[in-house]
Amino acid sequence: MMRFVHDNDAAAGSKEASFAPYRPLSEGLAWLRGVCERREIPTIRTDTEMLMRAILEESHPTQILEVGTAIGYSACMMATVLPKATVTTIEIYDRSFYDAKEAIERLGLSGRIEQHLGDAAEVLPALAAEGRRFDLAFIDAAKSHYRTYFEAALSMMESCGLILCDNLMLGADLTTPGSGDRRHRTSAKRMERFLEELRQDSRVTTDFYECGDGLSVSRIL
C-alpha cells in the first residue's frame, strides 16, 4: 500500500519539523554540504534532509544501512542526528569511498560509520550472510537497481523497520513525458515499475513524499 503525502501535509511522526527553515546540524555538516555543492556532487536536498531528520528522531534506529555513500554527507548527517546509532554504508566508486573516509574522519564519526567499498548487489548479500540486522535503510544509489537493493535490505530489516528511498522522481523524468536521454528513460521505466510494485507490496506500507526529488518511506509490517 502506498500513500502520497504533500509537502503542506503534516505527516504522522514528522512533527512538522521537516518543513521548518533549514539549518545545518553542525559546522562540519555545513562544510561537507558546501563541498558537495562546489564539486556538484549529488546529495540529499535540504528539504529531504529535514524530513529525514524528523523521521530519525521519531524512530530512533540504532543500526542503519545506507546504499550509496557518495562522499558521506547523508551517513554523517544520520550519525549526527543519532549519537548512539551505527551506520553501515556502501559505495561502489573508489574516489567517493576515500573522499567519504576523509570527511567522516574530519567530522569525528569514523567510530560509528562502517564503510564498505564495492557493488551493493554483492555487498548486501554478504552482509545478510553475516546475519546483519538493521532498523532503518536509506537507498540513494543506482536508480535502475532500486528493486534489488530494496529486496536485499528488506531481508535484513527488523520488525517495523523503515526503508527510505530517495530521488524517486529522477529529476522530474517521471513527471515529464519523453524527458531525458535513452539511459534516463530506461531508468525512469524501471523506477515506475519499482513504484508500482511498492504500491502493491503487502509486506510494507509506504508513504511517498514530494519533497526534494521524491522520497518513499516504507514500514515493514
Stockholm file with secondary structure:
# STOCKHOLM 1.0

chainA/1-221         MMRFVHDNDAAAGSKEASFAPYRPLSEGLAWLRGVCERREIPTIRTDTEMLMRAILEESHPTQILEVGTAIGYSACMMATVLPKATVTTIEIYDRSFYDAKEAIERLGLSGRIEQHLGDAAEVLPALAAEGRRFDLAFIDAAKSHYRTYFEAALSMMESCGLILCDNLMLGADLTTPGSGDRRHRTSAKRMERFLEELRQDSRVTTDFYECGDGLSVSRIL
#=GR chainA/1-221 SS CEEEECTTSCCTTSTTGGGSCCCCSSHHHHHHHHHHHHTTCCCCCHHHHHHHHHHHHHHCCSEEEEECCTTSHHHHHHHHHCTTCEEEEEECCHHHHHHHHHHHHHTTCTTTEEEEESCHHHHHHHHHHTTCCEEEEEECSCGGGHHHHHHHHHTTEEEEEEEEEECTTTTTTTTSTTCSCHHHHHHHHHHHHHHHHHHHCTTEEEEEECSTTCEEEEEEC
#=GC SS_cons         CEEEECTTSCCTTSTTGGGSCCCCSSHHHHHHHHHHHHTTCCCCCHHHHHHHHHHHHHHCCSEEEEECCTTSHHHHHHHHHCTTCEEEEEECCHHHHHHHHHHHHHTTCTTTEEEEESCHHHHHHHHHHTTCCEEEEEECSCGGGHHHHHHHHHTTEEEEEEEEEECTTTTTTTTSTTCSCHHHHHHHHHHHHHHHHHHHCTTEEEEEECSTTCEEEEEEC
//
